[in-house]
Amino acid sequence: MDEKKRMLSGIQPSGELTLGSYMGAIKNWAERADEFDCYYFMADMHTLTVRQNPADLRRRTVEQLAQYIACGLDPEKNTLFIQSHVPQHAQLAWILDCYTMFGELSRMTQFKSKSVHHEDNINAGLFTYPCLMAADILLYQAHYVPVGEDQKQHCELTRDIALRFNGIYGDVFTVPDPYIAKVGARVMSLTSPENKMSKSDKDPNGCVYLMDPPEVIARKFKRAVTDSEMCVRYDPENKPGISNLIQIYACATGKDYDAVEQEFAGQGYGVFKTAVGDAVVELCRPIREEANRLLADKAYLESVYRAGADKASYIANRTLRKVYKKVGFVQK
Ligand code: TYM
């Protein structure tokens, strides 16, 4: 019997993978494959809460898998799958919808902000999205959910749903904990550092994509917004731009904030911005090259997501059968 605790997370293939999702999430996944029993998926069902172009969604889902592997997620050690290949996600989500309160969902900050950005399409899925996310997590009895800071509220709601369900029916679900990195949990936009770096950013210079070519990455960092103090010092409140660059540099190089401040003491922002850009170029280069190599081998990628779906379905089905029995559905 496997003694390892389980870790699970997912990313929506609603855009290209960003440096934010790498530093906030994937980096932490890749470093823990030996310690945990790991499940990572492409959250394609979640993307439908916002209109998608079908051909783009299909392409990005497979590209995202190639990028996961290129970021160091070895398919032999991590179960990598596509959410829509495991129908139990939707099946459990319906049940959890019935154990989640309207008021709880109304308080989700992501729902509030997405409702503002997509005023013409405030669909029911956007509202109940956290129940699908809870189903993603609870189906696998995951202990830890490695995510960036912005997903903490959804993880907390997942805990509340699990505790409520367990309170009624006994110990059905493992109550999961979010797993949030100390550095990189909230990477900000390079051009408006008071906002999170996001794949849906309208300003192409604010967001760095893992697949951006080196010259594009370097240019984005050269243009990054700073301040007029000319001192490389970590102070997110008063110096959001520079503090964000310090965070990115620290995350890319493994140095701590003090060491970064010392390294650039007395030097201008130009030198610092170039150094951060170079560090990110070197971080992304092997990922981009490996992802492109993998993308040329569609048969291999298909074999990975098929095997991943088989393994994930087995566990998901076990949990769903237990839930069906508990709520009173007739067993077939
Ligand atoms: P998504 O697709 O928006 O983001 C994917 C992951 O990347 C993290 N992230 C960031 N971290 C630091 N700085 C940033 N600027 C940044 N931008 C994104 C996110 O916190 C997330 O960890 N609902 C989820 C996807 C999901 C999921 C799940 C996650 C669906 N089901 C089950 C965990 C478990 C989402 O929209 O993430």
Residues whose N, C-alpha, C, O or C-beta is under 5 A from the ligand:
A	BS01	TYM	L8 S9 G10 I11 Q12 G20 S21 G24 A25 A43 H46 M133 D136 I137 P146 V147 G148 E149 D150 Q151 G184 A185 R186 V187 M188 K196 M197
